[in-house]
Amino acid sequence: MVTVRKNVPLAPLTTFHVGGKADYFAETTGALELAEAIEYAENHHLPLFILSGGSNILFSDKGFAGMVIRIIDSGIHISGDTLIAGAGVPLFDVVRAAGKAGLAGIERLAGIPGSFGGAIRGNAGAFGVEIGDAISTVKGCMRVSGIVKEYNQRACEFGYRTSLFKKNPTIIILSAEIRLAPGDRRTLEKIAADTAAAREAKHPQNVRCAGSFFMNPVVKDEHLREEFAKDTGMTPKGDALPAGWIIDHVGLRGKRIGGAMISDRHPNYLINIGAATAEDVITLASLVKTRVRDELGIRLKEEVQFVGF
């Protein structure tokens, strides 16, 4: 039976450590407990928000005037080249399990914060790999009807940092199956460790932040693309340029408002350096968007989800 609590602080449940309280809160494992929690919210006419790993989320200082349901670990199962994991399992645990089993395909996702379900929702990616590339099927629950349905990879509509589940929040991810290729265990574990170390070298992963704050924007300006290549020694990948480089280009590295600061190591990280409020973060993000738009004509779009505003 699901336990519903009142006035639960949300900040400790997020990687940003920012935000107020949830009026109502429950933790669930599996479809039956989730359905029970949703029924409670509907019976009490409460707005509903689904939480899992807590990355890529900024809760309002006012909290959430409704019910937050947190999906927690529901296990990993491996059979042959197939791995099935619950939405609440940390993504890094899924990557480790695959490597330990000698299964290749997601090792470059090592170190990305958050849950497996959250990674699927936002089609998380790094180093040229996206989680959607490996997905075979996703099992989702419809909020209103409670019907559980399976979605194949095509139906998931994966795109850059998006999916069917992000575009349609009435579908709650329960679990997913990924198909991987045979690989050498030691090699895969080394790649995962090296990838996590590379992320750490760019920026400490234990800081209080939501991860990358803005999506990498499409930039057609050839002069700016040439500046990027000259400055970094790298050729732009596709039409996009890294948001962090763009933010740095307009001189905002290290900019601080209240307890929120643009990282001086990775400018696409907005970090909580102490007692940041959601208002501090929003104000700083607005400054970034305005400066980049006015100086470069580029419109940045948040990767982070704002909740309760």
Contacts in CASP RR format, 6 or more apart in sequence:
PFRMAT RR
TARGET T0000
AUTHOR 0000-0000-0000
METHOD contacts of the structure
MODEL  1
MVTVRKNVPLAPLTTFHVGGKADYFAETTGALELAEAIEYAENHHLPLFI
LSGGSNILFSDKGFAGMVIRIIDSGIHISGDTLIAGAGVPLFDVVRAAGK
AGLAGIERLAGIPGSFGGAIRGNAGAFGVEIGDAISTVKGCMRVSGIVKE
YNQRACEFGYRTSLFKKNPTIIILSAEIRLAPGDRRTLEKIAADTAAARE
AKHPQNVRCAGSFFMNPVVKDEHLREEFAKDTGMTPKGDALPAGWIIDHV
GLRGKRIGGAMISDRHPNYLINIGAATAEDVITLASLVKTRVRDELGIRL
KEEVQFVGF
1 36 0 8 1.000
2 26 0 8 1.000
2 27 0 8 1.000
2 28 0 8 1.000
2 33 0 8 1.000
2 36 0 8 1.000
2 37 0 8 1.000
2 40 0 8 1.000
3 26 0 8 1.000
3 27 0 8 1.000
4 24 0 8 1.000
4 25 0 8 1.000
4 26 0 8 1.000
4 37 0 8 1.000
4 40 0 8 1.000
4 67 0 8 1.000
5 24 0 8 1.000
5 25 0 8 1.000
5 26 0 8 1.000
6 23 0 8 1.000
6 24 0 8 1.000
6 25 0 8 1.000
7 21 0 8 1.000
7 22 0 8 1.000
7 23 0 8 1.000
8 21 0 8 1.000
8 22 0 8 1.000
8 24 0 8 1.000
8 25 0 8 1.000
8 68 0 8 1.000
9 20 0 8 1.000
9 21 0 8 1.000
10 19 0 8 1.000
10 20 0 8 1.000
10 21 0 8 1.000
10 22 0 8 1.000
10 51 0 8 1.000
10 59 0 8 1.000
10 63 0 8 1.000
10 64 0 8 1.000
10 68 0 8 1.000
11 17 0 8 1.000
11 18 0 8 1.000
11 19 0 8 1.000
11 20 0 8 1.000
11 59 0 8 1.000
13 51 0 8 1.000
13 53 0 8 1.000
13 54 0 8 1.000
13 70 0 8 1.000
14 54 0 8 1.000
14 55 0 8 1.000
14 57 0 8 1.000
14 58 0 8 1.000
14 59 0 8 1.000
14 210 0 8 1.000
15 53 0 8 1.000
15 54 0 8 1.000
15 55 0 8 1.000
15 57 0 8 1.000
15 113 0 8 1.000
15 114 0 8 1.000
15 208 0 8 1.000
15 209 0 8 1.000
15 210 0 8 1.000
15 211 0 8 1.000
16 57 0 8 1.000
16 58 0 8 1.000
16 59 0 8 1.000
16 208 0 8 1.000
16 209 0 8 1.000
16 210 0 8 1.000
16 272 0 8 1.000
16 276 0 8 1.000
16 281 0 8 1.000
17 208 0 8 1.000
17 272 0 8 1.000
18 58 0 8 1.000
18 59 0 8 1.000
18 61 0 8 1.000
18 208 0 8 1.000
18 272 0 8 1.000
18 276 0 8 1.000
18 277 0 8 1.000
18 278 0 8 1.000
18 281 0 8 1.000
19 58 0 8 1.000
19 59 0 8 1.000
19 60 0 8 1.000
19 61 0 8 1.000
19 63 0 8 1.000
19 277 0 8 1.000
19 278 0 8 1.000
20 59 0 8 1.000
20 60 0 8 1.000
20 61 0 8 1.000
20 62 0 8 1.000
20 63 0 8 1.000
20 64 0 8 1.000
20 278 0 8 1.000
21 63 0 8 1.000
21 64 0 8 1.000
22 49 0 8 1.000
22 63 0 8 1.000
22 64 0 8 1.000
22 66 0 8 1.000
22 67 0 8 1.000
22 68 0 8 1.000
23 46 0 8 1.000
23 64 0 8 1.000
23 65 0 8 1.000
23 66 0 8 1.000
23 67 0 8 1.000
24 40 0 8 1.000
24 41 0 8 1.000
24 44 0 8 1.000
24 46 0 8 1.000
24 66 0 8 1.000
24 67 0 8 1.000
24 68 0 8 1.000
25 67 0 8 1.000
25 68 0 8 1.000
25 69 0 8 1.000
25 70 0 8 1.000
26 37 0 8 1.000
26 40 0 8 1.000
26 67 0 8 1.000
26 68 0 8 1.000
26 69 0 8 1.000
26 70 0 8 1.000
27 69 0 8 1.000
27 70 0 8 1.000
27 71 0 8 1.000
27 72 0 8 1.000
28 34 0 8 1.000
28 36 0 8 1.000
28 37 0 8 1.000
28 69 0 8 1.000
28 70 0 8 1.000
28 71 0 8 1.000
28 72 0 8 1.000
29 71 0 8 1.000
29 72 0 8 1.000
29 73 0 8 1.000
29 74 0 8 1.000
30 71 0 8 1.000
30 74 0 8 1.000
30 86 0 8 1.000
30 174 0 8 1.000
31 141 0 8 1.000
31 148 0 8 1.000
31 174 0 8 1.000
34 69 0 8 1.000
34 71 0 8 1.000
34 141 0 8 1.000
34 172 0 8 1.000
34 174 0 8 1.000
35 141 0 8 1.000
35 146 0 8 1.000
37 67 0 8 1.000
37 69 0 8 1.000
38 48 0 8 1.000
38 69 0 8 1.000
38 143 0 8 1.000
38 146 0 8 1.000
40 46 0 8 1.000
40 67 0 8 1.000
41 47 0 8 1.000
41 48 0 8 1.000
41 66 0 8 1.000
41 67 0 8 1.000
41 69 0 8 1.000
44 67 0 8 1.000
46 66 0 8 1.000
46 67 0 8 1.000
47 64 0 8 1.000
47 65 0 8 1.000
47 66 0 8 1.000
47 67 0 8 1.000
48 66 0 8 1.000
48 67 0 8 1.000
48 68 0 8 1.000
48 69 0 8 1.000
48 143 0 8 1.000
49 64 0 8 1.000
49 66 0 8 1.000
49 67 0 8 1.000
49 68 0 8 1.000
49 69 0 8 1.000
49 307 0 8 1.000
49 308 0 8 1.000
50 68 0 8 1.000
50 69 0 8 1.000
50 71 0 8 1.000
50 169 0 8 1.000
50 172 0 8 1.000
51 57 0 8 1.000
51 68 0 8 1.000
51 69 0 8 1.000
51 70 0 8 1.000
51 71 0 8 1.000
52 70 0 8 1.000
52 71 0 8 1.000
52 72 0 8 1.000
52 87 0 8 1.000
52 88 0 8 1.000
52 114 0 8 1.000
52 115 0 8 1.000
52 117 0 8 1.000
52 118 0 8 1.000
53 88 0 8 1.000
53 90 0 8 1.000
53 113 0 8 1.000
53 114 0 8 1.000
53 115 0 8 1.000
53 118 0 8 1.000
54 113 0 8 1.000
54 114 0 8 1.000
54 115 0 8 1.000
55 113 0 8 1.000
55 114 0 8 1.000
55 118 0 8 1.000
55 210 0 8 1.000
55 211 0 8 1.000
56 114 0 8 1.000
56 118 0 8 1.000
56 122 0 8 1.000
56 210 0 8 1.000
56 211 0 8 1.000
56 303 0 8 1.000
56 304 0 8 1.000
56 305 0 8 1.000
57 210 0 8 1.000
57 304 0 8 1.000
57 305 0 8 1.000
57 307 0 8 1.000
58 210 0 8 1.000
58 278 0 8 1.000
58 281 0 8 1.000
58 282 0 8 1.000
58 304 0 8 1.000
58 305 0 8 1.000
58 306 0 8 1.000
58 307 0 8 1.000
59 278 0 8 1.000
59 307 0 8 1.000
59 308 0 8 1.000
60 278 0 8 1.000
60 306 0 8 1.000
60 307 0 8 1.000
60 308 0 8 1.000
60 309 0 8 1.000
61 277 0 8 1.000
61 278 0 8 1.000
61 279 0 8 1.000
62 308 0 8 1.000
63 308 0 8 1.000
64 307 0 8 1.000
64 308 0 8 1.000
65 308 0 8 1.000
71 87 0 8 1.000
71 88 0 8 1.000
71 115 0 8 1.000
71 117 0 8 1.000
71 172 0 8 1.000
72 88 0 8 1.000
73 86 0 8 1.000
73 88 0 8 1.000
73 89 0 8 1.000
73 90 0 8 1.000
74 85 0 8 1.000
74 86 0 8 1.000
74 87 0 8 1.000
74 88 0 8 1.000
74 89 0 8 1.000
74 174 0 8 1.000
74 175 0 8 1.000
75 85 0 8 1.000
75 86 0 8 1.000
75 89 0 8 1.000
76 83 0 8 1.000
76 84 0 8 1.000
76 85 0 8 1.000
76 86 0 8 1.000
76 89 0 8 1.000
76 93 0 8 1.000
76 94 0 8 1.000
76 97 0 8 1.000
77 83 0 8 1.000
77 84 0 8 1.000
77 85 0 8 1.000
78 84 0 8 1.000
78 97 0 8 1.000
78 98 0 8 1.000
78 101 0 8 1.000
78 103 0 8 1.000
81 103 0 8 1.000
81 179 0 8 1.000
81 180 0 8 1.000
81 181 0 8 1.000
81 182 0 8 1.000
82 136 0 8 1.000
82 177 0 8 1.000
82 178 0 8 1.000
82 179 0 8 1.000
82 180 0 8 1.000
83 94 0 8 1.000
83 97 0 8 1.000
83 98 0 8 1.000
83 101 0 8 1.000
83 103 0 8 1.000
83 177 0 8 1.000
83 178 0 8 1.000
83 180 0 8 1.000
84 175 0 8 1.000
84 176 0 8 1.000
84 177 0 8 1.000
84 178 0 8 1.000
85 93 0 8 1.000
85 94 0 8 1.000
85 97 0 8 1.000
85 116 0 8 1.000
85 175 0 8 1.000
85 176 0 8 1.000
85 178 0 8 1.000
86 116 0 8 1.000
86 117 0 8 1.000
86 174 0 8 1.000
86 175 0 8 1.000
86 176 0 8 1.000
87 115 0 8 1.000
87 116 0 8 1.000
87 117 0 8 1.000
87 118 0 8 1.000
87 120 0 8 1.000
87 172 0 8 1.000
87 173 0 8 1.000
87 174 0 8 1.000
87 175 0 8 1.000
87 176 0 8 1.000
88 115 0 8 1.000
88 116 0 8 1.000
88 117 0 8 1.000
89 115 0 8 1.000
89 116 0 8 1.000
90 114 0 8 1.000
90 115 0 8 1.000
90 116 0 8 1.000
91 109 0 8 1.000
91 111 0 8 1.000
91 112 0 8 1.000
91 113 0 8 1.000
91 114 0 8 1.000
91 115 0 8 1.000
91 116 0 8 1.000
91 117 0 8 1.000
91 118 0 8 1.000
91 119 0 8 1.000
91 124 0 8 1.000
91 131 0 8 1.000
92 110 0 8 1.000
92 111 0 8 1.000
92 112 0 8 1.000
92 113 0 8 1.000
92 196 0 8 1.000
93 116 0 8 1.000
94 106 0 8 1.000
94 116 0 8 1.000
95 106 0 8 1.000
95 107 0 8 1.000
95 109 0 8 1.000
95 110 0 8 1.000
95 111 0 8 1.000
95 192 0 8 1.000
96 110 0 8 1.000
96 189 0 8 1.000
96 192 0 8 1.000
98 104 0 8 1.000
98 105 0 8 1.000
98 106 0 8 1.000
98 107 0 8 1.000
98 178 0 8 1.000
98 180 0 8 1.000
98 188 0 8 1.000
99 107 0 8 1.000
99 185 0 8 1.000
99 188 0 8 1.000
99 189 0 8 1.000
99 192 0 8 1.000
100 185 0 8 1.000
100 189 0 8 1.000
101 185 0 8 1.000
102 182 0 8 1.000
102 183 0 8 1.000
102 184 0 8 1.000
102 185 0 8 1.000
102 188 0 8 1.000
103 180 0 8 1.000
103 181 0 8 1.000
103 182 0 8 1.000
103 183 0 8 1.000
103 188 0 8 1.000
104 180 0 8 1.000
104 181 0 8 1.000
104 182 0 8 1.000
104 183 0 8 1.000
104 188 0 8 1.000
105 129 0 8 1.000
105 133 0 8 1.000
105 134 0 8 1.000
105 180 0 8 1.000
105 181 0 8 1.000
106 129 0 8 1.000
106 131 0 8 1.000
106 134 0 8 1.000
106 178 0 8 1.000
106 180 0 8 1.000
107 188 0 8 1.000
107 191 0 8 1.000
107 192 0 8 1.000
107 195 0 8 1.000
108 125 0 8 1.000
108 126 0 8 1.000
108 127 0 8 1.000
108 128 0 8 1.000
108 129 0 8 1.000
108 191 0 8 1.000
108 195 0 8 1.000
109 119 0 8 1.000
109 124 0 8 1.000
109 125 0 8 1.000
109 126 0 8 1.000
109 129 0 8 1.000
109 131 0 8 1.000
109 195 0 8 1.000
110 191 0 8 1.000
110 192 0 8 1.000
110 193 0 8 1.000
110 195 0 8 1.000
110 196 0 8 1.000
110 199 0 8 1.000
111 126 0 8 1.000
111 195 0 8 1.000
111 196 0 8 1.000
111 199 0 8 1.000
111 205 0 8 1.000
112 119 0 8 1.000
112 124 0 8 1.000
112 125 0 8 1.000
112 126 0 8 1.000
112 199 0 8 1.000
113 205 0 8 1.000
113 211 0 8 1.000
116 176 0 8 1.000
117 173 0 8 1.000
117 176 0 8 1.000
118 124 0 8 1.000
118 173 0 8 1.000
119 125 0 8 1.000
119 131 0 8 1.000
120 131 0 8 1.000
120 132 0 8 1.000
120 135 0 8 1.000
120 138 0 8 1.000
120 156 0 8 1.000
120 163 0 8 1.000
120 165 0 8 1.000
120 173 0 8 1.000
120 176 0 8 1.000
121 163 0 8 1.000
121 165 0 8 1.000
121 166 0 8 1.000
121 173 0 8 1.000
122 161 0 8 1.000
122 162 0 8 1.000
122 163 0 8 1.000
122 165 0 8 1.000
122 166 0 8 1.000
123 130 0 8 1.000
123 131 0 8 1.000
123 132 0 8 1.000
123 158 0 8 1.000
123 159 0 8 1.000
123 160 0 8 1.000
123 161 0 8 1.000
123 162 0 8 1.000
123 163 0 8 1.000
123 166 0 8 1.000
124 130 0 8 1.000
124 131 0 8 1.000
124 161 0 8 1.000
125 131 0 8 1.000
126 195 0 8 1.000
126 199 0 8 1.000
127 195 0 8 1.000
127 198 0 8 1.000
128 237 0 8 1.000
130 158 0 8 1.000
130 159 0 8 1.000
132 153 0 8 1.000
132 156 0 8 1.000
132 158 0 8 1.000
132 163 0 8 1.000
133 158 0 8 1.000
134 178 0 8 1.000
134 179 0 8 1.000
134 180 0 8 1.000
135 153 0 8 1.000
135 156 0 8 1.000
135 158 0 8 1.000
135 176 0 8 1.000
135 177 0 8 1.000
135 178 0 8 1.000
136 152 0 8 1.000
136 153 0 8 1.000
136 176 0 8 1.000
136 177 0 8 1.000
136 178 0 8 1.000
136 179 0 8 1.000
137 150 0 8 1.000
137 151 0 8 1.000
137 152 0 8 1.000
137 153 0 8 1.000
137 176 0 8 1.000
137 177 0 8 1.000
138 150 0 8 1.000
138 151 0 8 1.000
138 156 0 8 1.000
138 165 0 8 1.000
138 173 0 8 1.000
138 175 0 8 1.000
138 176 0 8 1.000
138 177 0 8 1.000
139 148 0 8 1.000
139 149 0 8 1.000
139 150 0 8 1.000
139 151 0 8 1.000
139 173 0 8 1.000
139 174 0 8 1.000
139 175 0 8 1.000
139 176 0 8 1.000
140 148 0 8 1.000
140 149 0 8 1.000
140 150 0 8 1.000
140 151 0 8 1.000
140 165 0 8 1.000
140 171 0 8 1.000
140 172 0 8 1.000
140 173 0 8 1.000
140 174 0 8 1.000
140 175 0 8 1.000
141 147 0 8 1.000
141 148 0 8 1.000
141 149 0 8 1.000
141 171 0 8 1.000
141 172 0 8 1.000
141 174 0 8 1.000
142 148 0 8 1.000
142 149 0 8 1.000
142 170 0 8 1.000
142 171 0 8 1.000
142 172 0 8 1.000
143 170 0 8 1.000
143 171 0 8 1.000
143 172 0 8 1.000
144 170 0 8 1.000
148 174 0 8 1.000
149 171 0 8 1.000
151 164 0 8 1.000
155 164 0 8 1.000
156 163 0 8 1.000
156 164 0 8 1.000
156 165 0 8 1.000
157 163 0 8 1.000
157 164 0 8 1.000
157 167 0 8 1.000
160 215 0 8 1.000
161 215 0 8 1.000
161 303 0 8 1.000
164 171 0 8 1.000
165 171 0 8 1.000
165 173 0 8 1.000
196 205 0 8 1.000
199 205 0 8 1.000
202 265 0 8 1.000
202 266 0 8 1.000
203 263 0 8 1.000
203 265 0 8 1.000
203 266 0 8 1.000
203 269 0 8 1.000
204 265 0 8 1.000
207 263 0 8 1.000
207 269 0 8 1.000
207 271 0 8 1.000
207 272 0 8 1.000
208 271 0 8 1.000
208 272 0 8 1.000
208 273 0 8 1.000
208 274 0 8 1.000
208 276 0 8 1.000
209 263 0 8 1.000
209 269 0 8 1.000
209 270 0 8 1.000
209 271 0 8 1.000
209 272 0 8 1.000
210 270 0 8 1.000
210 304 0 8 1.000
211 269 0 8 1.000
211 303 0 8 1.000
211 304 0 8 1.000
212 243 0 8 1.000
212 268 0 8 1.000
212 269 0 8 1.000
212 303 0 8 1.000
213 243 0 8 1.000
213 268 0 8 1.000
213 269 0 8 1.000
213 270 0 8 1.000
213 285 0 8 1.000
213 302 0 8 1.000
213 303 0 8 1.000
213 304 0 8 1.000
214 243 0 8 1.000
214 244 0 8 1.000
214 247 0 8 1.000
214 268 0 8 1.000
214 288 0 8 1.000
214 300 0 8 1.000
214 301 0 8 1.000
214 302 0 8 1.000
214 303 0 8 1.000
215 243 0 8 1.000
215 300 0 8 1.000
215 301 0 8 1.000
215 302 0 8 1.000
215 303 0 8 1.000
216 240 0 8 1.000
216 241 0 8 1.000
216 242 0 8 1.000
216 243 0 8 1.000
217 240 0 8 1.000
217 241 0 8 1.000
217 243 0 8 1.000
217 246 0 8 1.000
217 298 0 8 1.000
217 299 0 8 1.000
217 300 0 8 1.000
217 301 0 8 1.000
218 239 0 8 1.000
218 240 0 8 1.000
219 225 0 8 1.000
219 236 0 8 1.000
219 239 0 8 1.000
219 240 0 8 1.000
219 241 0 8 1.000
219 246 0 8 1.000
219 298 0 8 1.000
220 239 0 8 1.000
221 296 0 8 1.000
224 241 0 8 1.000
224 249 0 8 1.000
224 296 0 8 1.000
225 236 0 8 1.000
225 241 0 8 1.000
227 249 0 8 1.000
228 234 0 8 1.000
228 236 0 8 1.000
228 241 0 8 1.000
228 242 0 8 1.000
228 245 0 8 1.000
229 235 0 8 1.000
229 236 0 8 1.000
231 245 0 8 1.000
232 245 0 8 1.000
242 268 0 8 1.000
243 267 0 8 1.000
243 268 0 8 1.000
243 300 0 8 1.000
244 266 0 8 1.000
244 267 0 8 1.000
244 268 0 8 1.000
245 267 0 8 1.000
246 292 0 8 1.000
246 296 0 8 1.000
246 298 0 8 1.000
246 300 0 8 1.000
247 253 0 8 1.000
247 262 0 8 1.000
247 267 0 8 1.000
247 268 0 8 1.000
247 288 0 8 1.000
247 292 0 8 1.000
248 267 0 8 1.000
249 296 0 8 1.000
250 291 0 8 1.000
250 292 0 8 1.000
250 295 0 8 1.000
250 296 0 8 1.000
251 291 0 8 1.000
252 262 0 8 1.000
252 267 0 8 1.000
252 287 0 8 1.000
252 288 0 8 1.000
252 291 0 8 1.000
253 262 0 8 1.000
253 263 0 8 1.000
253 264 0 8 1.000
253 267 0 8 1.000
254 261 0 8 1.000
254 262 0 8 1.000
254 263 0 8 1.000
254 264 0 8 1.000
254 267 0 8 1.000
255 261 0 8 1.000
255 262 0 8 1.000
255 284 0 8 1.000
255 287 0 8 1.000
256 262 0 8 1.000
256 273 0 8 1.000
256 284 0 8 1.000
257 280 0 8 1.000
257 283 0 8 1.000
257 284 0 8 1.000
257 287 0 8 1.000
258 276 0 8 1.000
258 277 0 8 1.000
258 280 0 8 1.000
259 272 0 8 1.000
259 273 0 8 1.000
259 274 0 8 1.000
259 275 0 8 1.000
259 276 0 8 1.000
259 277 0 8 1.000
259 280 0 8 1.000
260 270 0 8 1.000
260 271 0 8 1.000
260 272 0 8 1.000
260 273 0 8 1.000
260 276 0 8 1.000
260 277 0 8 1.000
260 280 0 8 1.000
260 281 0 8 1.000
260 283 0 8 1.000
260 284 0 8 1.000
261 270 0 8 1.000
261 271 0 8 1.000
261 273 0 8 1.000
261 284 0 8 1.000
262 269 0 8 1.000
262 270 0 8 1.000
262 271 0 8 1.000
262 284 0 8 1.000
262 288 0 8 1.000
263 269 0 8 1.000
263 270 0 8 1.000
263 271 0 8 1.000
270 281 0 8 1.000
270 284 0 8 1.000
270 285 0 8 1.000
270 288 0 8 1.000
272 281 0 8 1.000
278 309 0 8 1.000
282 306 0 8 1.000
282 309 0 8 1.000
285 302 0 8 1.000
288 300 0 8 1.000
289 299 0 8 1.000
289 300 0 8 1.000
292 298 0 8 1.000
292 299 0 8 1.000
292 300 0 8 1.000
293 299 0 8 1.000
293 300 0 8 1.000
END
